Structures are given as C-alpha cells and as structure tokens.
Amino acid sequence: MNLADALTPLRDRRFAWYYAGRVISVTGSMMVPVALAFAVLDIDDSPSALGMVLAAQSVPLVVFLLVGGVVADRFSRSLVMQLSHLLSALTQGAVAALVITGTAELWMVIVLEVLNGTVLAFTFPAMNGVVPQVVPRTHLQQANALLSFSRAGLAIIGPTVAALLVVSVGPGWALAIDSLTWLVAAGCMAKVAIPSRTRDADAAPPSMIRELREGWGAFTEHTWLWLIVLAFGLGNAIHAGAWYTLGPALAKDTIGEAGWGLVLSAEAAGILLTTVLMLRVRLRYPLRTGMLGVCCFAAPCLMLGLNPQVWPLVLMAFVAGAGMEIFGIGWNTAMHENIDEKVLSRVSSYDALGSFVAIPVGQLTFGPLAAAFGTRDVLVVAGVLYAAIALATLLSRSVRRLERADHATEPEVVPAAG
C-alpha cells in the first residue's frame, strides 16, 4: 500500500473535518493525564485523592454511556459531537480557572469531573459511529490508522509539555489549553455533515428501551465482541488503578514528574510507530494479533513495581504502546466491518460500558491496596494478572479466527461537496 492509498479517507471532506477536529481536541487532551494528576496531588498529596477525582469522571461516564449510544444513533452524530465538545470546553475551563487562581478544593474538582464524565458519555458513542458513515469499508483500517497516527504523534509531546508546564507555571495552564482545543474542535465538527435519522412513517415511535434491546442483541450476537469486552473490563480496572493511579504517586517519589512525562511520551511514541506500520500492513487476524500486543503492557507495570528507573521504563512503555495500538486498530476495524452502522453507536456504548465499568473500582481500590500491601508489590501482581487476562481470551476460537472482511467489491463513498 502506497502513501496515496493510505491517505484515501481524507478525500471525503466530511472525514477531513472530523479528522481535523479530532487532532485539535487530542492536542489538549494528551496533556490532561499529567496535568490533572499533579494538580490533584498538589491539593491532597495521596493516591486515594487522585483515585477519587479520576473515578468522579469515570463513574458518570459508565452510568450514561447507554443513553449516549441511543442519542447518537437516533439524532445527527455531528450535532451530538458539537454540543458535547462545547460542554467539555466549559467543564475543563472551569477546572483550569480554579487551579490557576489557587482556589481549587478537592470537592470542586470532583464535581466538575462528574460533569465532564457525563458529557464524555455522549461524546464517545457519537464519535465512534461517524467513521463508517464517511469512509468506505475498504479503507476503514487506513482511517483508523490515520486517527491513531495523529493521536500518537501528539501524545509523544503532550505529556512532556504538560510536565514542563507543571514544574514551571503550574498544571492549570495545561488544563486551560485542553479547554481551548475542545472549543475549536466543536467548530470543526459543525462541518461534518451527517444528517439526522429518518424513520418510516409506519414505524413505531422511538423507544429508548426498545433501542437499547436492539443494541444489546447486536452486542451479544458476536462471541468475540462480548468476550474481549469482558476481558477489558477486568484489564482496564488494573490499568487505571496500577498505571494511572499508583504510577504518578510512585513516580513523584522516584523518577519525578518530568520522568513520568517521558515515560508516557515513550508509550505514545510506540503507538506512533505502529500506526505508520498499520497504514501499510493489513491485519488478517486483527483480534488474535491485537490481544498478543495487549500483553506488552505487563512489562512496564512490572518494571515500575520492581525497579522504577526512567530509561528502562521508557523502553518498556514504548513496547507497550506499540502492542496496545495494534489491538486498538484491529479492534476498531473489526467493529466497523462486522457491526451494522445503524446500531454501531449503541453497540459501541455497550462496548465502552463493559470496558469502563470496573475503572472506578480500580481507581478507588488500588490506593488502599497499596497502603495495605505496598505500592510496588501491588504493581507486580497487577502486571502478572493483566497478561494472564489478555492471554485467556485467545482460548476462544472466535477471537483467534476472526478475519478481516472482504469488501473489495463494495462501491466507494463519493466525497462530499463543499
């Protein structure tokens, strides 16, 4: 596959605007994990406090995901994205203002992150459902790779820049940049011309319960789908609790804020290199290869627990990022190829619900676990469990044998005018 073929999805202006909006919003969002973590630790220097703030966002995200999926499948996904982007700008801007002015208290940040998580519950299903509407199925892997490429490229510098801002002018300014990018991205999403849903005149009135049942039926129809979602429900609890909750707290006392920023940037560099590869290499078995790649995360988790040093962690994080990205592209492509576009947002919401539901558990429990058993011991056990869960999915034939769909005869999407 040459470069021209890899860039084919950008020929449709709707995808081009969508892509621009994603790039802009991700520019700020990649600073948030570092900026928010150290902003909270400045208010209350404990992993448990950070876990509460992270859970404040993830709990409403989980609670409202199914509603967000129904809304995205029922109305124009472009409109849903515009409104959710504007609200994200507002909530993150409020957190930034409180942190910059030095008036932030833990409960204030928690309340604002609850609102932010609620908004994200509508953002995620809408954004995931747009791609198949503006990209032909024959180019879905390229489209997903392009999105990952931009995200990874920005993630390389985002954590490091955020860390530099934290140690120089404070974490609030990185959060302010995130707020601004959500605002600009909302304007880009206004250019993504996705029409509202039309229904037959004889069709029954819209019913959220019925639409949720339709989405659930489509979700449970595929064994590979619900099995991997179940595995990631467990794995994401470990990832959120071990890496994003215990990680910054341990890093602050060992490799420092700047060192932690380098580790996160290395993870993004691994993602970036892999997306370049995935623009050219076709995954025949996307889930089999992806789940083997997921196992790579165990390495930096173990290293962080056994011997936290900057450069070994940088290397391990790079490998983990590469493995995670192979799964990410394979998973999105499998979803886009095998799930009907009409129910894709609802299926994506069930996917996200199952994958995210245990994240607050990890965020809230790993702090107390570290206090009881020791941070490093907990990290080592977490790394072993994570690898075991990922490998267990490969016992299923439906995961091992799912192949890329052959859509060679499908007509191309005609680029939109304007």
ABEGO torsion letter per residue (X at the ends): XBAAAAAAAAABAAAAAAAAAAAAAAAAAAAAAAAAAAAAAAABBBAAAAAAAAAAAAAAAAAAAAAAAAAAAABBAAAAAAAAAAAAAAAAAAAAAAAAAGABBAAAAAAAAAAAAAAAAAAAAAAAAAAAAABBAAAAAAAAAAAAAAAAAAAAAAAAAAAAAAAAAEAAAAAAAAAAAAAAAAAAAAABBBBBBBBBAABBBBBAAAAAAAAAAAAAABAAAAAAAAAAAAAAAAAAAAAAAAAAAAAAABAEAAAAAAAAAAAAAAAAAAAAAAAABBBABAAAAAAAAAAAAAAAAAAAAABBBAAAAAAAAAAAAAAAAAAAAAAAAAAAAABBAAAAAAAAAAAAAAAAAAAAAAAAAAAAAAAAAEAAAAAAAAAAAAAAAAAAAAABAAAAABBBBBAAABBBBBBBBX
